């Protein structure tokens, strides 16, 4: 049955949707409609037909609007402002405007939200990129996925197996000959520090390697000059890096020129390559052709001297090759107590982060720091996301009225969901865009701290997966943070809202509280974490290394100058201002090789593997390494010529000797007596424990001279003194001297930078958390203003309100703090156990931070509540 | 069919003229126009109503709600002082154009 009134009502509802029709208009239009219907009915039509005809006159509602507008407007040709631009569908346009309007209404909070999320995304991207680059060292080689290094498993008696990637010389050629899967095999090993000369220029070089002729084909180092296939073929050829070449030849072409190496070996430059990139664990400045090397050492299966790397054919399975290796060992390497128990292949890309007890010529580092970087990026992002979510939710509650109206004019639940979800995603997408310039800023800071090359490698454009990952994260955050308010708002009852009942119920409140709590937990955790890490680094850097590093000058010694050291040292000792002089084989930042040590009475297979440290007289005294038993090496006791050893405390502990002095030891093939025990001292990376070490007296292995000078002197005053004496005793040999402290600074530079970085992160986190927290709390309090007003009206005093609010929030924060502290303590104690040495967790500091957070929140609440409580309740109630 | 521009331009003067004859309302105005033009001018309410609003805004016409048949309201329009003056102005303009146009066409007819 056709009901005219209902039809007209429907028509009215539809008309209301039009943007230009105001209430007064609609009444008149309705009047016109009725007039027409009346007329048509009078002419004989049915009500239904009349209605349809009358309605048809208004059919083009959108044109109606435009016509109305054009009639009203002064400017010709204008498009009504509510209409979307020609090519954009109108409902999304409306959503967009609504979103922008909402953003504008609370510009400060909205901005904090977006900028915060952008920051989080940028930090996360940086962390992810750093980790990615860090885990992909050596990946720049073209064939990186097919390159493997050969690793031996050596028996070492009681200690357990020793894995080493230093192998016998003939191994690589044998691999190439006997295994068809091997396309290419090269070997290389470092040469000891030596002097290199060209005409008048002479320098100490310590990055010299001997390398196979196929080295430059297997590995991919960018060529600048020369033929890479033949450069290392002939004996006595050498390939230089760009910087090394510039050092000797300036801008001139080095090819064909001759460099003189320490043993008066004349080598011709056959190639120049670009400097080795920072993400290569292979570091060198000079490559000398292997054919220049004496055959005898190269061909011995008994001496482990070379790094051996193989390139497998495409499609070859390394495991199949590994299965053949026991046979290989039996054929070439068996029959001695030193024989390897096994051989295996380690991918080139796994070398940098190899287990720390796997010896190799290649550089390595602990991946722990990378994990920390990722973790920080991730947690920071989490913090930011939670902040973003809670603030979004809080802001959304202001839009309840808008939702009510939309529902009245016919928006369905789905449409509302889409609107709010879409809005949230749109905002997070904008945050993602904003994170690009922020990321760039962070990257610049990183580059200035860690080096240009490292910084340049962290480009998002070079690693699109990370860029997209950040986008995915942003969208995820947008969706997750939009879901809750979307559901909450779309479920709201319009009538209740418009009548003024704006409370969102208990559910909304609880969610808000949980979010604030979660945010606090994460923030506290992050702040405490950065404090913990910073302290750890400070601790490591300030650790007592067991020797004295101040007031020591280090002079490098070459093979040529070694013989002249004796008289030089004597002259030096006679100088006033110089306290003592000593020599050693290694600088105290990198350990040397390991050696087999047999205590007296032990069988051959019970040998230990210990670090061997060749030193000269005077070294231990110069370095102030404390003596625990026995005596130092001394010429007075005719130690020279005898085999005399000093052990460090760790060695004694391992051997289990109560009275080490006087016992006999066989080190390598030399048997001799232990004459003293010194305390442990650090000569390698602080991450590892001090290894058991045997100090061997061997002045013939000196490579560095250590000169300790008095406090009254300085490095700059002592240096010329030493130089003058050097010129007297060793005139033809270049003189160089460094402060020992500088050597340390360089070696631990990275660690210092990390410490700096974590300090910055911590500070940043604190600031951000404070800001986010304040924002959230003040926002929530704003919403409570009405409640405060009502309470005031009902008679509550400002104090009562204050107390109530405080307890509510403070208890929340206290719980959150407790959780955060507990989490931080647990996590970091676990992580720091990975380091050999770690600082204890300082509860005092943690409590301080917790207290600080409480103070901050308390202050925020106090200020806001006081202002709200003091307000005239009428104003508060009017506030909407 | 009259062109849109011409329809738009002529709406105001026609409405003024109709209202000069007395008070009137929307539907009736449209009916009158249809009758007078013999069906040539077929205005629609969406077209007319904005014009009425504009004219009211400009002060040319005055509007009033009146109750009809004791159940609903209807809006009646009448000319104001300003409206009368405006009508005179429009009349002059249209007649001037008409005169010029007629003379041109007569001359052409003669010269044919």
Boltz contact constraints between the chains, C-beta under 6 A:
constraints:
  - contact:
      token1: [A, 28]
      token2: [B, 75]
      max_distance: 6.0
  - contact:
      token1: [A, 31]
      token2: [B, 74]
      max_distance: 6.0
  - contact:
      token1: [A, 32]
      token2: [B, 26]
      max_distance: 6.0
  - contact:
      token1: [A, 32]
      token2: [B, 27]
      max_distance: 6.0
  - contact:
      token1: [A, 32]
      token2: [B, 45]
      max_distance: 6.0
  - contact:
      token1: [A, 35]
      token2: [B, 27]
      max_distance: 6.0
  - contact:
      token1: [A, 36]
      token2: [B, 27]
      max_distance: 6.0
  - contact:
      token1: [A, 57]
      token2: [B, 44]
      max_distance: 6.0
  - contact:
      token1: [A, 57]
      token2: [B, 45]
      max_distance: 6.0
  - contact:
      token1: [A, 58]
      token2: [B, 46]
      max_distance: 6.0
  - contact:
      token1: [A, 64]
      token2: [B, 46]
      max_distance: 6.0
  - contact:
      token1: [A, 67]
      token2: [B, 46]
      max_distance: 6.0
  - contact:
      token1: [A, 67]
      token2: [B, 50]
      max_distance: 6.0
  - contact:
      token1: [A, 68]
      token2: [B, 50]
      max_distance: 6.0
  - contact:
      token1: [A, 71]
      token2: [B, 50]
      max_distance: 6.0
  - contact:
      token1: [A, 71]
      token2: [B, 54]
      max_distance: 6.0
